[in-house]
Amino acid sequence: MFDQLGSEQGLAMLIAHLPAGYILGTFARNRWPGRSGIMAAAMLGSVFPDIDMLYFHFVDGRQTHHHAYITHWPLFWAATGLVALSVAKWRGQRYLAPVGAFFAAAMMHMILDSVASPIMWLMPFDGHALELVTVPAMYAIGS
């Protein structure tokens, strides 16, 4: 189902999400002025789903595409976000904006990945991967 990413391509994809996080962070900071940490939370959230690249490279030996890991399951982020937002609201209003920005950015990561890479939107309930366009692999696995 998934092709493997090379190290250079994986790094480029990781860095490519930062501008989207910056744009979301700018919007959120303008929407909720005076709330500290919104920009940092949005930028961190925009790349955090790719934390699985550490496991992909150092543990899994690049055997399973990192989009198959739980950190690339949108329902994981939605459920975790609901819990985190509930805790943030309980802790105080000042936490809501940065926590919301983090999880909005993580979901934006899923949307952006879905443009040209398969994402399993209903995992763990359904393993079908969806992508807007299919980009053919340039290199064979193992090359």
Residue frames relative to the residue before (quaternion, step in Angstrom):
aa qw qx qy qz dx dy dz
M 1.0000 0.0000 0.0000 0.0000 0.00 0.00 0.00
F 0.8011 0.2137 -0.0985 0.5504 3.59 0.84 -0.93
D 0.3113 -0.6892 0.6138 0.2267 3.55 -1.20 0.57
Q 0.5154 -0.6407 0.4662 0.3264 3.56 -1.17 0.54
L 0.3586 -0.7024 0.5714 0.2271 3.54 -1.22 0.58
G 0.4132 -0.6759 0.5476 0.2694 3.54 -1.05 0.72
S 0.6830 -0.5015 0.3334 0.4134 3.58 -1.21 0.41
E 0.6818 0.4860 -0.3009 0.4566 3.59 0.85 -0.91
Q 0.6643 0.4926 -0.3078 0.4705 3.57 0.93 -0.85
G 0.6347 0.5339 -0.3274 0.4527 3.59 1.00 -0.79
L 0.6546 0.5001 -0.3089 0.4754 3.59 0.97 -0.83
A 0.6452 0.5148 -0.3204 0.4649 3.58 0.97 -0.84
M 0.6545 0.4988 -0.3215 0.4685 3.60 0.96 -0.78
L 0.6227 0.5402 -0.3417 0.4513 3.58 1.02 -0.75
I 0.7039 0.4572 -0.2611 0.4768 3.56 0.82 -0.99
A 0.6045 0.5926 -0.3572 0.3948 3.61 1.05 -0.64
H 0.6484 0.5267 -0.3301 0.4397 3.62 1.09 -0.50
L 0.5366 0.6544 -0.4010 0.3507 3.61 1.14 -0.44
P 0.6534 0.4979 -0.3542 0.4470 3.67 0.82 -0.75
A 0.6299 0.5199 -0.3400 0.4661 3.59 1.03 -0.70
G 0.6381 0.5164 -0.3157 0.4759 3.58 1.04 -0.76
Y 0.6312 0.5303 -0.3243 0.4640 3.56 1.05 -0.76
I 0.6545 0.5029 -0.3114 0.4709 3.58 0.94 -0.88
L 0.6596 0.4899 -0.3058 0.4810 3.60 0.92 -0.88
G 0.6532 0.5197 -0.3100 0.4552 3.58 0.97 -0.86
T 0.6349 0.5210 -0.3233 0.4701 3.58 1.02 -0.80
F 0.6420 0.5115 -0.3158 0.4758 3.57 0.95 -0.87
A 0.6938 0.4801 -0.2830 0.4561 3.59 0.81 -0.99
R 0.6439 0.5206 -0.3214 0.4594 3.59 0.99 -0.82
N 0.6608 0.4862 -0.3024 0.4852 3.60 1.05 -0.74
R 0.6527 0.5210 -0.3018 0.4598 3.56 1.10 -0.74
W 0.7902 0.1491 -0.0587 0.5915 3.58 1.03 -0.85
P 0.0702 -0.8324 0.5487 0.0325 3.62 0.43 1.17
G 0.7667 0.3652 -0.2762 0.4501 3.51 -1.17 0.66
R 0.5816 0.5530 -0.3839 0.4566 3.59 1.24 -0.12
S 0.2944 -0.7817 0.5227 0.1706 3.58 -0.53 1.10
G 0.7948 0.3655 -0.2569 0.4108 3.51 -1.23 0.59
I 0.4465 0.7125 -0.4579 0.2886 3.59 1.20 -0.10
M 0.6798 0.4915 -0.3055 0.4505 3.61 0.80 -0.95
A 0.6648 0.4963 -0.3057 0.4672 3.58 0.88 -0.92
A 0.6523 0.5166 -0.3144 0.4570 3.59 0.95 -0.85
A 0.6664 0.4993 -0.3053 0.4619 3.60 0.93 -0.87
M 0.6845 0.4720 -0.2978 0.4691 3.58 0.89 -0.84
L 0.6391 0.5050 -0.3264 0.4795 3.59 1.01 -0.73
G 0.6675 0.5075 -0.2965 0.4572 3.58 0.92 -0.88
S 0.6392 0.5519 -0.3319 0.4203 3.58 1.06 -0.67
V 0.7621 0.3208 -0.1963 0.5270 3.61 1.13 -0.49
F 0.4949 0.7117 -0.4126 0.2798 3.59 1.18 -0.41
P 0.6064 0.5516 -0.3941 0.4156 3.67 0.90 -0.59
D 0.6637 0.5026 -0.3105 0.4588 3.60 1.13 -0.49
I 0.3411 0.7215 -0.5164 0.3105 3.59 1.23 0.34
D 0.5737 0.6103 -0.3644 0.4069 3.55 1.22 -0.49
M 0.5010 0.6433 -0.4308 0.3868 3.61 1.24 -0.21
L 0.5779 0.5668 -0.3814 0.4464 3.60 1.13 -0.51
Y 0.6682 0.4716 -0.2874 0.4984 3.58 0.92 -0.91
F 0.6189 0.5737 -0.3244 0.4273 3.57 0.98 -0.92
H 0.7656 0.3825 -0.1985 0.4777 3.58 0.81 -1.01
F 0.8087 0.3548 -0.1595 0.4412 3.59 0.80 -0.98
V 0.7562 0.3297 -0.2019 0.5280 3.61 1.14 -0.41
D 0.7564 0.4090 -0.2052 0.4673 3.56 0.74 -1.10
G 0.3429 -0.7611 0.4888 0.2535 3.60 1.18 -0.35
R 0.5825 -0.6241 0.3440 0.3910 3.56 1.15 0.73
Q 0.3591 0.7598 -0.4681 0.2732 3.58 1.09 0.70
T 0.7713 0.2220 -0.1097 0.5863 3.58 1.11 -0.69
H 0.4891 -0.6583 0.4748 0.3194 3.58 -0.82 0.94
H 0.5266 -0.6812 0.4092 0.3021 3.56 -0.86 0.94
H 0.5790 0.5741 -0.3935 0.4246 3.63 1.13 -0.23
A 0.5985 0.5457 -0.3657 0.4585 3.59 1.26 -0.08
Y 0.5664 0.6033 -0.3822 0.4113 3.61 1.24 -0.26
I 0.6819 -0.5236 0.3416 0.3796 3.55 -1.25 0.53
T 0.6337 0.5441 -0.3442 0.4288 3.60 1.08 -0.58
H 0.7020 0.3642 -0.2775 0.5455 3.58 1.29 0.05
W 0.4674 0.6071 -0.4784 0.4290 3.54 1.13 0.74
P 0.4007 -0.7420 0.4792 0.2434 3.63 -0.45 1.11
L 0.6426 0.5191 -0.3434 0.4469 3.61 1.00 -0.69
F 0.5644 0.5690 -0.3812 0.4608 3.60 1.16 -0.50
W 0.6943 0.4668 -0.2745 0.4740 3.59 0.88 -0.98
A 0.6383 0.5220 -0.3364 0.4550 3.60 0.99 -0.76
A 0.6846 0.4766 -0.2878 0.4704 3.59 0.87 -0.92
T 0.6648 0.4928 -0.3013 0.4736 3.57 0.90 -0.91
G 0.6400 0.5355 -0.3138 0.4528 3.57 1.03 -0.79
L 0.6445 0.5159 -0.3257 0.4608 3.59 0.96 -0.81
V 0.6536 0.4933 -0.3118 0.4819 3.57 0.98 -0.83
A 0.6755 0.5013 -0.2956 0.4528 3.59 0.88 -0.97
L 0.6584 0.4969 -0.3148 0.4695 3.60 0.97 -0.76
S 0.6186 0.5303 -0.3401 0.4695 3.58 1.07 -0.67
V 0.6588 0.4891 -0.3005 0.4863 3.57 0.96 -0.87
A 0.6459 0.5255 -0.3202 0.4518 3.59 0.97 -0.86
K 0.6506 0.5033 -0.3196 0.4704 3.58 0.96 -0.80
W 0.6430 0.5217 -0.3098 0.4674 3.55 1.03 -0.81
R 0.6843 0.4859 -0.2725 0.4705 3.60 1.05 -0.84
G 0.6982 -0.4308 0.2836 0.4964 3.60 1.06 -0.60
Q 0.6486 -0.5694 0.3620 0.3523 3.54 -1.15 0.72
R 0.6154 0.5917 -0.3566 0.3795 3.60 1.02 -0.70
Y 0.6678 0.5090 -0.3017 0.4516 3.59 1.19 -0.45
L 0.5375 0.6750 -0.3960 0.3141 3.59 1.14 -0.52
A 0.6926 0.4948 -0.3017 0.4294 3.61 0.77 -0.95
P 0.7034 0.4338 -0.3125 0.4684 3.67 0.75 -0.81
V 0.6411 0.5075 -0.3379 0.4662 3.60 0.97 -0.75
G 0.6499 0.5095 -0.3099 0.4712 3.58 0.98 -0.83
A 0.6476 0.5170 -0.3168 0.4615 3.58 0.99 -0.82
F 0.6282 0.5395 -0.3346 0.4499 3.59 0.99 -0.82
F 0.7429 0.4127 -0.2394 0.4694 3.58 0.73 -1.03
A 0.5859 0.5355 -0.3774 0.4769 3.62 1.11 -0.49
A 0.6587 0.5009 -0.3055 0.4710 3.59 0.99 -0.81
A 0.6304 0.5204 -0.3382 0.4663 3.60 1.01 -0.73
M 0.6634 0.4791 -0.3054 0.4869 3.59 1.00 -0.78
M 0.6054 0.5370 -0.3524 0.4701 3.57 1.10 -0.65
H 0.5808 0.5681 -0.3577 0.4604 3.59 1.10 -0.68
M 0.6599 0.5070 -0.3042 0.4636 3.58 0.94 -0.93
I 0.6503 0.5133 -0.3120 0.4650 3.59 0.96 -0.86
L 0.6780 0.4860 -0.2951 0.4658 3.59 0.88 -0.91
D 0.6413 0.5126 -0.3293 0.4664 3.58 0.99 -0.74
S 0.6424 0.5570 -0.3198 0.4180 3.59 1.07 -0.71
V 0.5138 0.6490 -0.4298 0.3607 3.58 1.18 -0.33
A 0.8442 0.0251 0.0318 0.5345 3.60 0.72 -0.99
S 0.7152 0.3444 -0.2494 0.5546 3.58 1.19 0.40
P 0.5079 -0.6867 0.4184 0.3090 3.60 -0.86 0.85
I 0.0475 -0.7607 0.6473 -0.0061 3.53 -1.02 0.98
M 0.3305 -0.7385 0.5575 0.1858 3.57 -0.94 0.93
W 0.2265 -0.8479 0.4695 0.0966 3.55 0.18 1.35
L 0.7779 0.3305 -0.1862 0.5010 3.61 1.01 -0.61
M 0.3515 0.7329 -0.5053 0.2898 3.58 1.22 0.30
P 0.5899 -0.1023 -0.8009 -0.0058 1.81 -1.98 1.49
F 0.5128 0.6728 -0.4064 0.3451 3.61 1.23 0.08
D 0.7874 0.0439 0.0048 0.6149 3.58 1.13 -0.66
G 0.2961 -0.8106 0.4886 0.1287 3.57 -0.69 1.11
H 0.4018 0.7137 -0.4899 0.2988 3.60 1.18 0.26
A 0.2595 -0.7689 0.5686 0.1347 3.55 -0.86 0.98
L 0.1622 -0.7907 0.5873 0.0591 3.54 -0.99 0.91
E 0.0729 0.7606 -0.6438 0.0417 3.53 -1.15 0.72
L 0.5531 -0.6319 0.4345 0.3255 3.55 -1.11 0.68
V 0.7852 0.0072 0.0217 0.6188 3.57 0.92 -0.96
T 0.3552 -0.7143 0.5605 0.2225 3.55 -1.17 0.58
V 0.1732 -0.7674 0.6121 0.0799 3.53 -0.78 1.09
P 0.3766 -0.7469 0.4902 0.2450 3.61 -0.54 1.09
A 0.5439 -0.6189 0.4625 0.3274 3.56 -1.12 0.73
M 0.3536 -0.7425 0.5321 0.2014 3.58 -1.00 0.83
Y 0.7853 0.2239 -0.0955 0.5693 3.56 1.14 -0.62
A 0.4887 -0.6424 0.5007 0.3128 3.54 -1.13 0.63
I 0.5905 -0.5580 0.4403 0.3823 3.56 -1.19 0.55
G 0.7875 0.2977 -0.2448 0.4809 3.54 -0.95 0.95
S 0.6045 0.5623 -0.3784 0.4186 3.61 1.19 -0.02
